[in-house]
Amino acid sequence: MLCECQRRRFTCRGDFSPESRSNVVNLSEEEMSLTGMSRNLRLLLAHIQRCNVSPAVATNQTARCLSQAASQPEPSADENEAVNPTFVNRNPRNLEQMALAVKDRGWKTTWPHREFYHRLVFSRTQHHVTAEVFSSSSPVPVLSCSTKEWAVKKELASTNCVAACQAVGEVLAHRCQQAGITRMVYRAIPWTYRSDAVQSFRAAMKDGGITLSEPRRKYVGT
């Protein structure tokens, strides 16, 4: 292989044949390609030594560094994903069971009082017995049981006797247990409180696992 000085001397002298001249040109092109390859190898080896990683990982990192990530568009707030600043508790039973929910006190002269989460109403007419459970947030009864229902009526000899009141209490207690309502307020009419019908109904509700009173509301300081 001819060095650079020899090529210049031969070019100046002109003492070589056309075949030698073509060989010199080819040699120069090969040396330039080898020089470029050796430069790339040196850069790659220097990068490997600097990172102290395997060659395969270094090659991937070099390619990743040379490539530029595409610009990501700015996220736009969708109407369906917007956060409502007003929070609505969709399961208020948690606060009720912890006695933290707000109770509507109402007027002191109102009877029965409105300070309750759930209220039990027992009524006995000339022909039927009915018991209903009301929530403080709805005038529609949450649970009810009556001797007007055929499933209860067919098992009774009379629909307004003491046995009917006890049966209504047992069925309503079972339904309350299934609904998860185990505590409620019950205030009977004073002149009917000591009757056998009311007492049998209360006993059936208590035997079914229902507590006819609610805890006082807890006030947590902020």
Contacts in CASP RR format, 6 or more apart in sequence:
PFRMAT RR
TARGET T0000
AUTHOR 0000-0000-0000
METHOD contacts of the structure
MODEL  1
MLCECQRRRFTCRGDFSPESRSNVVNLSEEEMSLTGMSRNLRLLLAHIQR
CNVSPAVATNQTARCLSQAASQPEPSADENEAVNPTFVNRNPRNLEQMAL
AVKDRGWKTTWPHREFYHRLVFSRTQHHVTAEVFSSSSPVPVLSCSTKEW
AVKKELASTNCVAACQAVGEVLAHRCQQAGITRMVYRAIPWTYRSDAVQS
FRAAMKDGGITLSEPRRKYVGT
1 27 0 8 1.000
1 31 0 8 1.000
2 10 0 8 1.000
2 24 0 8 1.000
2 27 0 8 1.000
7 24 0 8 1.000
7 28 0 8 1.000
10 16 0 8 1.000
10 20 0 8 1.000
10 24 0 8 1.000
16 24 0 8 1.000
44 58 0 8 1.000
44 59 0 8 1.000
44 62 0 8 1.000
47 58 0 8 1.000
47 62 0 8 1.000
48 55 0 8 1.000
48 58 0 8 1.000
51 58 0 8 1.000
51 61 0 8 1.000
53 61 0 8 1.000
89 95 0 8 1.000
92 101 0 8 1.000
93 180 0 8 1.000
95 101 0 8 1.000
96 117 0 8 1.000
98 218 0 8 1.000
99 214 0 8 1.000
99 215 0 8 1.000
99 216 0 8 1.000
99 217 0 8 1.000
99 218 0 8 1.000
100 217 0 8 1.000
100 218 0 8 1.000
100 220 0 8 1.000
101 117 0 8 1.000
101 217 0 8 1.000
102 217 0 8 1.000
103 114 0 8 1.000
103 115 0 8 1.000
103 116 0 8 1.000
103 117 0 8 1.000
103 136 0 8 1.000
103 217 0 8 1.000
104 114 0 8 1.000
104 115 0 8 1.000
104 136 0 8 1.000
105 113 0 8 1.000
105 114 0 8 1.000
105 115 0 8 1.000
106 113 0 8 1.000
106 114 0 8 1.000
106 115 0 8 1.000
112 119 0 8 1.000
112 185 0 8 1.000
112 187 0 8 1.000
113 187 0 8 1.000
114 136 0 8 1.000
116 136 0 8 1.000
116 184 0 8 1.000
116 185 0 8 1.000
116 214 0 8 1.000
117 135 0 8 1.000
117 136 0 8 1.000
117 183 0 8 1.000
117 184 0 8 1.000
117 185 0 8 1.000
117 214 0 8 1.000
118 133 0 8 1.000
118 134 0 8 1.000
118 135 0 8 1.000
118 136 0 8 1.000
118 142 0 8 1.000
118 181 0 8 1.000
118 183 0 8 1.000
118 184 0 8 1.000
118 185 0 8 1.000
118 214 0 8 1.000
119 133 0 8 1.000
119 134 0 8 1.000
119 136 0 8 1.000
119 184 0 8 1.000
119 185 0 8 1.000
119 186 0 8 1.000
120 131 0 8 1.000
120 132 0 8 1.000
120 133 0 8 1.000
120 134 0 8 1.000
120 184 0 8 1.000
120 185 0 8 1.000
120 186 0 8 1.000
120 205 0 8 1.000
120 212 0 8 1.000
121 131 0 8 1.000
121 132 0 8 1.000
121 133 0 8 1.000
121 134 0 8 1.000
121 141 0 8 1.000
122 129 0 8 1.000
122 130 0 8 1.000
122 131 0 8 1.000
122 165 0 8 1.000
122 186 0 8 1.000
122 188 0 8 1.000
122 198 0 8 1.000
122 201 0 8 1.000
123 129 0 8 1.000
123 130 0 8 1.000
123 131 0 8 1.000
123 132 0 8 1.000
124 130 0 8 1.000
124 160 0 8 1.000
124 165 0 8 1.000
124 192 0 8 1.000
124 197 0 8 1.000
125 160 0 8 1.000
126 160 0 8 1.000
127 159 0 8 1.000
127 160 0 8 1.000
128 146 0 8 1.000
128 147 0 8 1.000
128 148 0 8 1.000
128 159 0 8 1.000
128 160 0 8 1.000
129 146 0 8 1.000
129 147 0 8 1.000
129 159 0 8 1.000
129 160 0 8 1.000
129 164 0 8 1.000
129 165 0 8 1.000
129 168 0 8 1.000
129 197 0 8 1.000
129 201 0 8 1.000
130 144 0 8 1.000
130 145 0 8 1.000
130 146 0 8 1.000
130 147 0 8 1.000
130 148 0 8 1.000
130 168 0 8 1.000
131 144 0 8 1.000
131 145 0 8 1.000
131 146 0 8 1.000
131 168 0 8 1.000
131 169 0 8 1.000
131 172 0 8 1.000
131 201 0 8 1.000
132 141 0 8 1.000
132 143 0 8 1.000
132 144 0 8 1.000
132 145 0 8 1.000
133 141 0 8 1.000
133 142 0 8 1.000
133 143 0 8 1.000
133 144 0 8 1.000
133 172 0 8 1.000
133 176 0 8 1.000
133 181 0 8 1.000
133 184 0 8 1.000
134 140 0 8 1.000
134 141 0 8 1.000
134 142 0 8 1.000
135 142 0 8 1.000
142 179 0 8 1.000
142 181 0 8 1.000
143 172 0 8 1.000
143 175 0 8 1.000
143 176 0 8 1.000
143 179 0 8 1.000
143 181 0 8 1.000
144 172 0 8 1.000
145 152 0 8 1.000
145 168 0 8 1.000
145 169 0 8 1.000
145 171 0 8 1.000
145 172 0 8 1.000
145 175 0 8 1.000
146 152 0 8 1.000
146 168 0 8 1.000
147 153 0 8 1.000
147 156 0 8 1.000
147 159 0 8 1.000
147 160 0 8 1.000
147 164 0 8 1.000
147 167 0 8 1.000
147 168 0 8 1.000
148 159 0 8 1.000
152 167 0 8 1.000
152 168 0 8 1.000
152 171 0 8 1.000
153 159 0 8 1.000
155 167 0 8 1.000
156 163 0 8 1.000
156 164 0 8 1.000
156 167 0 8 1.000
157 163 0 8 1.000
158 164 0 8 1.000
161 197 0 8 1.000
162 196 0 8 1.000
162 197 0 8 1.000
162 200 0 8 1.000
163 200 0 8 1.000
165 197 0 8 1.000
165 198 0 8 1.000
165 200 0 8 1.000
165 201 0 8 1.000
165 204 0 8 1.000
166 200 0 8 1.000
166 201 0 8 1.000
166 203 0 8 1.000
166 204 0 8 1.000
167 204 0 8 1.000
168 201 0 8 1.000
168 204 0 8 1.000
169 201 0 8 1.000
169 204 0 8 1.000
169 205 0 8 1.000
170 204 0 8 1.000
170 207 0 8 1.000
170 208 0 8 1.000
172 205 0 8 1.000
173 204 0 8 1.000
173 205 0 8 1.000
173 207 0 8 1.000
173 208 0 8 1.000
173 209 0 8 1.000
173 210 0 8 1.000
174 208 0 8 1.000
176 182 0 8 1.000
176 184 0 8 1.000
176 210 0 8 1.000
177 208 0 8 1.000
177 209 0 8 1.000
177 210 0 8 1.000
182 209 0 8 1.000
182 210 0 8 1.000
182 211 0 8 1.000
183 210 0 8 1.000
183 211 0 8 1.000
183 213 0 8 1.000
183 214 0 8 1.000
183 215 0 8 1.000
184 210 0 8 1.000
184 211 0 8 1.000
184 212 0 8 1.000
184 214 0 8 1.000
185 212 0 8 1.000
185 213 0 8 1.000
185 214 0 8 1.000
186 202 0 8 1.000
186 205 0 8 1.000
186 212 0 8 1.000
186 213 0 8 1.000
188 198 0 8 1.000
188 202 0 8 1.000
192 198 0 8 1.000
202 212 0 8 1.000
205 212 0 8 1.000
206 212 0 8 1.000
END
